[in-house]
């Protein structure tokens, strides 16, 4: 059944009756209903029926009925019968809606609902699990998929249905459990888990769907959402001793028209749920997934969706794996509005599937959800490879701080004194911009630290205190060097790649203006200076990156 029918409501009042016609949209033919003018209970029942079956807002239906009465009055029709008004049996509807007045015109006006604190009696908070899960409130259970959230809901259900004490030893009052769940199958998952945890399954109910009468009179089923609170409350009424309502996960029951990332829409759904929990004195345990990224904020901010979820909840608990032991799960406190923050707990999932169960550790975990999240972030940061790169950077800065050195000496010292690899050393060299040059060609390669960012030479660098060796000046630029010849023109050359490339062949430049000469040629009549081979820089960089990832040599054919 669609969430909303684009149908049209029309009502006419006469002789003490209001005739309501619903037509248009996907309806094959108009639907007609009649209600007594003075039977306000019948008005509400009709509005509720239209809302459940066709998605029409209850207020819209009530306004149409009221306008029909106004129109009959202004046109002189007898909208009100002489007979006394008929009252249907009362239904479980809040007494303040719609307000009862003697004035029909103002009957459905919005009126303030005020609480006089002088008349409020202070009462202590009641708990399902002492100082962890309150009765009559919403509690969030947040974690990434596969962390054990659904296992915990089954463990909690087993304790509530049997009166088994909670993991920290606090007492648990026996009662029934109502579950809203779609992800786990009742036969091959939920029932085996509850049996393994010794639950009293006669006290467990799963609310599967909504049964309704369609416009053709046939009974049908549709999916359940939190907009169906009257249906959920009827299910709770069938379990007078219900103490725990599980919604696992919340995203499956928001409905298609609710954006979980919009605070106002989330609060519009959760506020009536919170009121239901308060009115029925049932603990509502809402399971939520966590964002993939841990971000930079606190643990509560990782809950997927709007902050309205954690805003309305009075207690938030997080489930995650121990960073040092992946089989160990942590149950850690987040936001706690109604009690002081208690230590966390740890548990493991044991047994053979599907008869698996939760096994709790006796000792508490002195860690908050925020601290657990920070430990998770630290564990997910780059490990030994990143540490080796930082060590190589520090080594180069120290080794070259006194001035240029032969590259082979630096590499030998790194390998012998630090047991490091050439691959890591060259990554560090490129990261900090170490400059390679050859005073004579042919001749050995030298390494030196780069000039300062402001373009001035480092005063501590011996290169600023002496003349450069004869030969072309070289400025390092990534994997390549830019050589300035005697005529002052720049030519890109490949520097210090003999340890990576083999049989590098020249390739004509893709830039036709000016056209570079072939290898060994001259400057097209300019200086007559011999030119070095010109290669495709982008292709070479790509090949080098692939070789670095593979840990081998790069064979590049530029023919």
C-alpha positions as a printed Julia matrix, in Angstrom:
559×3 Matrix{Float64}:
   0.0     0.0     0.0
   1.5     3.37   -0.92
   2.36    5.79    1.88
   0.1     8.46    0.39
  -2.91    8.54   -1.95
  -3.29   11.74   -4.01
  -7.05   11.43   -3.54
  -9.63   14.17   -2.87
 -11.87   14.41    0.18
 -15.3    16.05    0.01
 -17.92   16.19    2.76
 -21.53   17.38    3.01
 -23.5    17.76    6.25
 -27.29   17.53    6.54
 -29.9    15.99    8.8
 -27.35   15.19   11.49
 -25.06   13.21    9.17
 -21.83   14.05    7.37
 -21.36   12.19    4.1
 -17.67   11.92    3.16
 -16.55   11.04   -0.37
 -13.0     9.99   -1.22
 -12.2     9.9    -4.94
  -9.41   10.38   -7.42
  -5.85    9.13   -7.36
  -5.51    5.37   -7.87
  -8.99    4.6    -6.53
 -11.03    2.69   -9.12
 -14.24    4.27   -7.86
 -15.26    6.8    -5.2
 -15.56    5.64   -1.59
 -18.38    7.03    0.57
 -18.64    7.05    4.37
 -21.03    8.76    6.75
 -20.58    9.81   10.36
 -22.93   11.53   12.83
 -22.37   15.27   13.14
 -22.05   15.18   16.93
 -20.18   11.89   17.27
 -16.65   13.2    17.61
 -15.33    9.73   18.36
 -16.6     8.56   14.97
 -14.84   11.55   13.38
 -11.53   10.47   14.9
 -12.02    6.84   13.92
 -12.72    7.82   10.31
  -9.69   10.13   10.24
  -7.51    7.37   11.68
  -8.77    4.88    9.09
  -8.07    7.24    6.19
  -4.6     7.87    7.6
  -3.73    4.18    7.93
  -5.17    3.07    4.62
  -4.54    6.03    2.35
  -1.88    8.11    4.11
  -4.2    11.12    4.51
  -3.28   13.3     7.45
  -5.81   12.99   10.29
  -5.98   16.75   10.66
  -6.92   17.15    7.0
  -9.85   14.75    7.38
 -11.07   16.44   10.56
 -10.87   19.85    8.91
 -12.95   18.64    5.96
 -15.62   17.36    8.35
 -15.62   20.6    10.29
 -15.9    22.71    7.12
 -18.9    20.64    6.06
 -20.63   21.53    9.34
 -19.78   25.23    8.88
 -21.12   25.22    5.33
 -24.38   23.57    6.38
 -24.84   26.16    9.11
 -24.24   29.15    6.82
 -26.6    27.78    4.17
 -29.36   27.14    6.68
 -29.32   23.36    6.39
 -30.12   21.36    9.49
 -26.65   20.1    10.32
 -27.54   19.26   13.93
 -30.4    16.88   14.67
 -32.92   17.41   17.4
 -32.13   14.04   18.92
 -29.43   13.94   21.61
 -25.87   13.39   20.32
 -24.63    9.86   19.94
 -21.4     8.89   21.69
 -19.54    5.8    20.63
 -17.57    3.77   23.18
 -14.38    5.65   24.15
 -11.14    4.79   22.41
  -7.63    5.13   23.74
  -6.99    8.63   22.37
  -5.3    11.48   24.26
  -8.02   13.38   26.11
  -6.81   16.77   24.94
  -7.27   16.06   21.23
  -9.61   17.22   19.95
 -10.54   19.55   22.81
 -14.18   19.34   23.88
 -15.99   22.66   23.73
 -19.53   23.83   23.23
 -18.45   25.93   20.27
 -18.27   23.9    17.07
 -16.32   26.6    15.26
 -13.37   26.43   17.68
 -13.53   22.71   18.35
 -10.38   21.87   16.38
  -8.41   25.04   17.07
  -4.87   24.5    18.34
  -4.75   25.22   22.06
  -1.72   25.35   24.37
  -1.08   22.33   26.58
   0.52   23.65   29.76
   2.06   21.72   32.63
   1.81   23.36   36.03
   4.95   22.28   37.86
   3.26   23.0    41.17
   1.03   20.01   40.47
   3.86   17.73   39.28
   4.91   15.05   41.78
   8.63   14.28   41.67
   9.29   10.58   41.07
  12.54    8.61   40.81
  13.7     7.17   37.5
  12.72    3.54   37.03
  15.25    1.23   35.44
  15.17   -1.92   33.36
  18.93   -2.28   33.95
  19.98   -0.16   36.89
  21.63    3.09   35.76
  22.12    1.71   32.24
  18.73    1.19   30.51
  15.83    3.27   31.89
  12.18    2.3    31.77
   9.86    4.65   29.9
  12.72    6.12   27.86
  14.59    5.53   24.61
  18.04    3.94   24.78
  20.36    3.74   21.75
  22.66    0.82   20.97
  25.17    2.05   18.37
  27.82    0.13   16.47
  29.12   -0.93   13.09
  27.58   -4.01   11.43
  28.96   -7.28   12.79
  29.92   -5.94   16.22
  27.27   -7.93   18.14
  24.36   -5.48   18.61
  21.66   -8.0    17.69
  23.32  -10.59   19.94
  22.98   -8.15   22.82
  19.28   -7.59   22.12
  18.75  -11.36   22.36
  20.81  -11.51   25.56
  18.75   -8.7    27.08
  15.5   -10.4    25.99
  16.63  -13.67   27.59
  17.37  -11.93   30.89
  14.09  -10.0    30.95
  11.93  -13.04   30.13
  13.59  -15.18   32.82
  14.46  -12.56   35.42
  18.17  -13.44   35.17
  20.4   -10.78   36.8
  22.23   -8.38   34.54
  25.94   -8.9    33.72
  27.04   -6.53   36.51
  24.93   -8.43   39.06
  22.04   -5.95   39.35
  18.58   -7.56   39.54
  16.3    -7.88   36.53
  12.53   -7.92   36.94
  10.8   -10.58   34.84
   8.56   -9.46   31.99
   7.72   -9.84   28.3
   9.6    -8.52   25.27
   8.27   -7.14   21.98
  10.73   -7.09   19.06
  10.58   -5.16   15.78
  13.21   -6.69   13.53
  13.56   -7.37    9.81
  17.23   -8.23    9.27
  17.34  -11.54   11.17
  15.13  -14.51   10.38
  13.04  -15.7    13.35
  13.46  -19.4    12.54
  17.15  -19.8    11.77
  18.61  -16.9    13.75
  16.51  -15.36   16.52
  14.95  -18.53   17.96
  18.26  -20.51   18.06
  20.01  -17.59   19.78
  17.25  -17.21   22.37
  17.3   -20.96   23.02
  21.08  -20.89   23.47
  20.65  -18.04   25.98
  17.87  -19.94   27.83
  15.17  -17.35   27.14
  11.52  -17.97   27.95
  10.27  -17.72   24.36
   6.63  -17.78   25.53
   7.22  -14.18   26.63
   8.77  -12.98   23.35
   6.74  -11.54   20.46
   7.93  -10.26   17.08
   5.74   -7.6    15.47
   5.97   -8.55   11.81
   3.6    -6.28    9.83
   0.3    -4.39    9.8
  -2.92   -6.15    8.85
  -5.56   -3.85    7.38
  -8.79   -3.91    5.38
  -8.34   -2.61    1.85
 -10.88   -0.53   -0.09
 -12.34   -3.72   -1.59
 -12.94   -5.13    1.89
 -10.18   -7.77    1.7
  -7.64   -8.18    4.5
  -4.06   -7.46    3.5
  -0.64   -6.86    5.07
   1.92   -4.12    4.65
   5.22   -3.21    6.17
   5.37   -1.65    9.61
   6.82    1.82   10.28
   6.97    4.03   13.33
   4.05    5.96   11.87
   2.0     2.95   12.95
   2.29    3.74   16.66
  -1.37    2.81   17.29
  -0.58   -0.69   15.96
   2.56   -0.91   18.1
   0.59    0.19   21.15
  -2.07   -2.46   20.47
   0.71   -5.07   20.38
   2.0    -3.75   23.72
  -1.5    -3.95   25.14
  -1.54   -7.66   24.31
   1.53   -8.0    26.57
   0.52   -6.28   29.82
   3.82   -7.15   31.5
   6.0    -6.0    28.55
   9.14   -4.27   29.83
  11.35   -4.14   26.74
  10.6    -2.99   23.18
  13.45   -3.69   20.73
  13.66   -1.86   17.37
  16.46   -3.46   15.35
  17.52   -1.47   13.4
  15.74    1.88   13.47
  16.42    2.57    9.79
  14.13   -0.27    8.72
  11.13    1.32   10.42
  11.4     5.03    9.64
   9.39    4.8     6.42
  10.16    6.05    2.94
   9.08    9.61    3.61
  11.43   10.2     6.57
  14.95   11.46    5.91
  17.08   10.08    8.76
  19.57   12.94    8.29
  17.02   15.72    8.87
  16.74   16.59   12.53
  13.17   17.87   12.35
  11.89   14.74   10.57
  13.68   12.41   12.99
  12.29   14.21   16.02
   8.8    14.18   14.51
   8.99   10.37   14.46
  10.84    9.76   17.74
   8.89   12.18   19.94
   5.65   10.15   19.74
   7.71    6.99   20.32
   9.22    8.54   23.45
   5.72    9.47   24.63
   4.57    5.89   24.03
   7.49    4.58   26.07
   6.65    6.95   28.93
   2.95    6.13   28.85
   3.45    2.34   28.75
   6.51    2.36   31.08
   8.47    0.22   28.67
  12.18    0.49   27.88
  12.67    1.15   24.15
  16.01   -0.17   22.9
  16.8     1.31   19.48
  19.61   -0.3    17.46
  21.54    2.04   15.16
  24.37    1.55   12.71
  27.51    3.65   12.91
  29.09    5.72   10.18
  31.98    4.15    8.28
  34.25    7.08    9.07
  35.13    7.69   12.71
  35.61   11.4    12.0
  37.08   13.72   14.6
  34.17   14.11   17.06
  32.93   12.04   19.96
  31.48    8.56   19.8
  27.86    9.73   19.86
  28.49   11.73   16.68
  29.31    8.53   14.8
  25.68    7.35   14.98
  24.36    7.22   11.43
  21.8     9.92   10.75
  20.66   13.09   12.47
  21.74   14.18   15.93
  18.05   14.02   16.79
  18.53   10.31   17.56
  21.07   10.88   20.31
  19.25   14.06   21.34
  15.98   12.34   22.22
  17.6     9.21   23.69
  18.33    9.42   27.39
  20.99    6.73   27.35
  23.45    5.78   24.59
  25.65    2.68   24.55
  28.27    1.77   21.96
  29.36   -1.68   20.82
  32.78   -2.16   19.22
  35.62   -4.65   19.01
  38.66   -4.42   21.24
  41.5    -2.91   19.2
  43.9    -5.47   20.69
  41.61   -8.52   20.61
  39.1    -8.67   17.75
  37.1   -11.47   19.39
  36.51   -9.34   22.45
  33.6    -6.89   22.19
  33.18   -3.75   24.28
  29.91   -2.32   25.64
  30.84    1.28   26.44
  28.83    4.26   27.73
  28.13    7.31   25.62
  25.62    9.97   26.59
  23.97    9.33   29.98
  21.29   11.85   31.03
  19.63   10.07   33.93
  22.51    8.62   35.96
  26.22    8.9    36.51
  28.4     7.25   33.9
  29.14    3.65   34.85
  32.13    1.64   33.61
  31.78   -0.32   30.41
  31.67   -4.1    30.09
  33.23   -6.66   27.78
  31.76   -9.78   26.22
  32.48  -12.49   23.69
  30.24  -14.36   21.29
  30.7   -18.08   21.83
  29.14  -21.33   20.63
  28.5   -22.91   17.27
  26.2   -21.11   14.85
  23.27  -20.71   15.0
  23.21  -21.59   18.72
  25.58  -18.82   19.65
  25.34  -16.83   22.86
  26.88  -13.88   24.67
  29.46  -14.55   27.37
  30.19  -11.56   29.63
  33.42  -10.84   31.47
  33.12  -10.28   35.21
  35.5    -7.33   35.44
  34.29   -3.89   34.28
  36.03   -1.96   31.54
  37.09    1.47   32.8
  36.69    3.15   29.46
  34.11    5.47   27.91
  32.85    5.22   24.35
  34.91    8.3    23.43
  38.07    6.67   24.77
  37.27    3.45   22.96
  36.78    5.35   19.72
  40.14    7.09   20.12
  41.82    3.72   20.69
  40.15    2.47   17.53
  41.44    5.49   15.62
  44.97    4.92   16.86
  44.81    1.25   15.85
  43.58    2.11   12.35
  46.33    4.62   11.65
  49.25    3.59    9.38
  51.54    1.1    11.09
  55.15   -0.03   10.63
  55.45    1.11    7.01
  54.53    4.68    7.91
  56.82    4.57   10.93
  59.71    3.38    8.73
  59.07    6.25    6.32
  59.22    8.79    9.14
  62.42    7.2    10.39
  63.94    7.46    6.91
  62.99   11.14    6.69
  64.64   11.85   10.03
  67.74    9.94    8.92
  68.12   11.95    5.71
  67.67   15.27    7.5
  70.42   14.31    9.94
  72.75   12.68    7.42
  72.64   15.66    5.03
  72.52   18.43    7.61
  76.27   19.08    7.27
  76.2    19.34    3.51
  76.07   17.24    0.33
  77.15   13.61    0.48
  77.71   10.84   -2.0
  74.41    9.06   -2.59
  76.0     5.62   -2.33
  77.45    6.5     1.11
  74.05    7.63    2.37
  72.37    4.5     1.06
  75.05    2.28    2.58
  74.75    3.96    5.98
  70.95    3.61    5.89
  71.17   -0.09    5.04
  73.89   -0.96    7.57
  73.01    1.26   10.54
  69.21    1.21   10.22
  68.6    -2.02    8.27
  66.36   -0.03    5.96
  65.37   -0.68    2.37
  66.24    1.44   -0.65
  62.55    1.7    -1.48
  61.74    3.38    1.83
  64.78    5.65    1.61
  63.84    6.87   -1.87
  60.25    7.51   -0.75
  61.58    9.62    2.11
  63.97   11.37   -0.28
  61.13   12.38   -2.58
  58.89   13.36    0.35
  61.33   15.92    1.76
  62.65   16.99   -1.66
  66.3    15.9    -1.37
  68.2    17.23   -4.41
  70.31   14.9    -6.56
  73.09   16.16   -8.8
  76.31   15.08  -10.51
  79.2    17.57  -10.51
  80.67   15.76  -13.49
  79.04   13.63  -16.13
  79.9    10.81  -16.08
  80.42   10.76  -12.36
  78.83    9.71   -9.04
  75.55   11.12   -7.74
  75.43   13.46   -4.75
  72.53   14.27   -2.44
  71.81   17.52   -0.63
  68.93   19.04    1.3
  66.6    21.35   -0.63
  66.69   25.13   -0.38
  64.3    26.83    2.03
  60.68   27.44    1.03
  61.35   31.18    0.63
  63.74   30.48   -2.22
  66.85   31.49   -0.26
  69.64   29.02    0.38
  69.96   27.62    3.86
  72.68   29.51    5.72
  73.78   26.23    7.32
  74.13   24.51    3.97
  77.75   24.43    2.81
  76.51   24.81   -0.74
  75.77   28.46    0.0
  79.33   28.99    1.15
  81.09   27.68   -1.96
  80.85   27.65   -5.71
  78.94   24.83   -7.32
  81.04   22.25   -9.12
  81.43   22.72  -12.84
  78.74   21.28  -15.04
  75.05   21.97  -15.51
  73.07   23.21  -12.51
  70.33   20.87  -11.44
  67.05   21.6    -9.63
  65.08   18.6    -8.36
  61.42   18.44   -9.44
  59.71   15.2    -8.33
  61.17   12.22  -10.2
  62.9    14.45  -12.76
  65.5    17.19  -12.77
  65.58   20.43  -14.69
  69.05   21.16  -16.06
  70.06   24.71  -17.01
  72.6    24.67  -19.78
  75.2    27.26  -20.72
  72.74   29.08  -22.98
  70.35   29.58  -20.09
  67.61   27.33  -21.54
  65.92   24.6   -19.45
  65.95   21.0   -20.57
  64.24   18.19  -18.66
  66.46   15.2   -18.06
  66.02   11.98  -16.18
  68.07   11.89  -13.02
  69.3     8.95  -11.0
  66.89    6.39  -12.44
  69.43    3.77  -13.38
  68.4     1.75  -10.28
  64.8     1.58  -11.57
  64.75    1.81  -15.37
  66.37   -0.49  -17.85
  67.08    0.29  -21.47
  65.14    3.55  -21.46
  64.44    4.53  -25.04
  63.85    8.08  -26.27
  60.4     9.22  -27.33
  59.56   12.29  -29.4
  57.93   15.1   -27.49
  54.14   15.53  -27.8
  54.57   19.32  -27.95
  55.1    20.26  -31.62
  56.36   23.77  -30.87
  59.31   23.78  -30.91
  60.05   20.28  -32.13
  62.87   18.79  -30.05
  65.71   17.16  -31.97
  66.29   13.44  -31.87
  68.62   12.0   -29.29
  72.14   13.19  -30.0
  70.89   16.08  -32.19
  71.33   19.79  -31.73
  69.22   22.85  -30.98
  67.81   23.48  -34.49
  70.34   26.17  -35.2
  70.23   27.9   -31.82
  73.2    26.97  -29.66
  74.28   23.78  -31.34
  74.3    22.19  -27.87
  73.77   18.39  -27.85
  70.34   17.45  -26.42
  69.49   14.74  -23.95
  66.72   12.19  -24.71
  63.19   13.52  -24.17
  60.63   11.16  -22.61
  56.92   11.16  -21.75
  56.95   12.29  -18.11
  53.35   11.3   -17.35
  53.86    7.78  -18.69
  57.11    7.37  -16.81
  55.58    8.58  -13.53
  52.73    6.11  -13.96
  55.09    3.21  -14.63
  57.27    4.16  -11.68
  54.24    4.26   -9.37
  53.21    0.8   -10.56
  56.72   -0.49  -10.0
  56.86    0.99   -6.51
  53.59   -0.71   -5.6
  54.8    -4.01   -7.01
  58.18   -3.67   -5.35
  60.06   -4.4    -8.58
  61.76   -2.71  -11.49
  59.9    -0.66  -14.09
  60.46   -1.6   -17.73
  59.4     1.28  -19.95
  59.35    1.14  -23.74
  59.14    4.64  -25.27
  59.78    3.53  -28.82
